[in-house]
């Protein structure tokens, strides 16, 4: 029987501490039991106060002074937050303890050396609603599908040893409690959410991964060499097993054990690997299903039709001011990616884009629709620079995300409410089309920034390709081809300079007299009356459309 997500409890602050243990988080002060289910994860910004969901867990990046922490705790208490996470070490002085008690906000210390980005990702995984739950299956142990942290703890209890679950690239997916019993490499793996490269290299050189992938059962892995730091305890041995779905290897399970597993414990780990495989498959399927549902809802919301308000509500948005952003990637001229590679990169960037926007505003929504990832970024009523802020958010995203392709983001006009989202989407798409054409020479643009270029592209759509150039401009183009002259460039430079010969000749690096001669020759060849404003406008439009059509529009 599949129960909807609404029937499942959300993660509490106590569960977060139980799952992540003391390796990442520790309680400084406050009562974690007072906090209810966590309503969302938000990054604290003293310069731009974020909107908090109910019972938010706030990441206090940059907060160090106990007095500042106490002040923020008091503010968060008035706004209904559940807890504040700050970087360790934190001194729990009397003022901070009193503030936490009075505000009902727990203060947690985050281990030094660990990444805020990784912590935020793990917290969002733990506090997000799971998609499906198999209430009648003993195989799932009544654990919400895809909840690998709960599975890791179950395996650790079964084998009485700390456990990690990793993917094929040695990225950490989940870990159990009791990691304080493990060694330095395990701690570094949890802090960085990735097995350190020096350890994976040693495992590859020893053929450990090959042995794990060839074996159906657990493989005992001898301790890794000691580090240069003699103060560190020695590395511990492990048992590892591949996680398979049919012939596909999904990842591995690693258990810190002092000796090879007995036949009984090895069989238990083998059975557990099948359970992990089921959860990983469910997690992947659940993520794909969530993407599809979210894309359908976002597409409906952006249509501004009769069903839009309901779609907006289901996305967690309000009928509020918002800006639509449109993101896509195009291959570079030097590298033409395969369709599958392009699709994978679009999906990866879409997921990163959704996380980036949600960090900017808790109600932001994003999804991949076709080859474009659309985002809806809400703004408060008192924000007068919403579109400029949206451009900054897009620019910061492109500066942080790595891609071997060329990501582009179009920014639409501010929509005063959800009924105007379709207009904002249209503006974002028009700006994105200009960026794709390459005529703008940038990666982020508002429609107002490239409005003329957008109009020219739309005008080019209305004119049959064989009709440009025509008339006088066509005669000049033909003359240039036959005689290897540059009369078209001369005419274009003169029009761009509004008839200023000095400016136009300097742009072409020729003497003004030479330029005047070429301009007269262009007028003679084309039969152009340069004194007629309609003739000048016609020539300018044709020259612009020729330039646009010379650039491929992906």
Buried (B, 14 or more C-beta within 10 A) or exposed (E): EEEEBEEBEBBBBEBBBBBBBBBBBBBBBBEBEEBBBBBBBBBBEEEEEBEBBEBBBBBBBEBEEBEBBBBBBBBBBEBBBBBBBBBBEBEBBEBBBBBBBEBBBBBBBBBEEBEBBBBBBBBBBBBBEBBBBBEEEEEBEEBBBBBBBBBBBBBBEBBEBBBBBBBBEBEBBBBBBBBEEBBBBBBBBBBBBBBBEEBBEBBEEEEBBEBBEEEEBBBBBEEBEEBEEEEEEEBBBBBBBBBBEEEEBBBBBBBBBEEBBEEEBBEBBBEBBEBBBBBBBBBEBBEEEBBEEBBBBBBBBBBBEEEBBEBBBBBBBEEBBBBBBBBBBBBEEEEEBEEEBBEEBBBBBBBBBBBBBBBBBBBBBBBBBEEBBBBBBBBEEEBEEBBEBBBBBBBEBBEEBEEEBBBBBBBBBBBBBBBBBBBBBBBBBBBBBBBBBBBBEEBBBBBEBBBEBBEBBEEBEEBEEEEBBEBBBBBBBEBBEEEEBBBBBBBBBBBBBEEEBEBBBBBBEBEEEEBBEBBEBBBEBBEBEBEEEEBBEBBBBBBBBBEBBEEEBB
